[in-house]
């Protein structure tokens, strides 16, 4: 069987940092993370790490394996 590699890009705007961090903390706690509180601490965890926790929870769709994931904070000009 031939393997095909795909790259999926998602641009995500976080409009409520507290809620986003709380969701990441809750997901980490559900996954048995030893220190889920770190997702609430700006000094320890940036928003891209929260996004990885939420969007790549470690379960791949049937017939696939998530090979790697990465997140980065980007500074985009907004129309706000």
N, C-alpha and C positions, 0 to 999 in steps of 0.2 A: 504494500500500500504506500502510495506517495504521500509525503508530508508537505503541507503548504503552510508557510509562515505568513501571518497577517499582522499589521500594525493598526491599532485603533487609537485615534486621538480624540480626547474629549476636552473641550474648554469649559470650565466650570466657574461660575461667579458665585462666591459666597457672600450673601447679603446679611447673614446673622452669624457671626463668628462663634458666639457662645453656643447656640443651638447646634452648629456644625461640630464643634469640639465635643459637646455632650453626646452627640450621636456616635462619634468615633470612640469616645470613652465607653459607651454602652456596648458597642460592637466588640471592643477589645475585652471587656469583662465577660461577655457571652462566650468569646473564644478561649477564655481561660488565661488571658494575659496576666502576668504576675504584677504589672504596674499600670493598670488602665488609667489611673489618675493623671499620668503624664500628658495625656491628650488634652487636658484642660490647662496645662501650664505652658504659656508662651515661651518661657525660657528654655524649656526642654523639647518641645515638639512644635514644628511649624505646620501650617495648614496643609501643605502638600503631603505630609505624613498622615494627617487625618484623612485626606482624600484617598490615599492608598488603603488605609484601613477600611474605609467604607466601600470603595469601588473595586477593590481586589481582595475580597475577604478570604481567599485561599481555596475557593470551590470553583473548579473549572466546569464549563458546560460539557455535556456528554460528547465524547469523541474528540476532546481537545484537552490540552494542558496549557495553562498560562506559564509561559517560559520565563518571563520576567515582567516587572512593572516598575515604573518610576514616576515620581511626581516632582514638580518644581513650581515654585512661586514665580509668577511672571507679572510684570508691571505693564499693563495695557492701558492705554488712554481710553477713558470711558466718556460717554456723552452726558454724564450726570451733571 
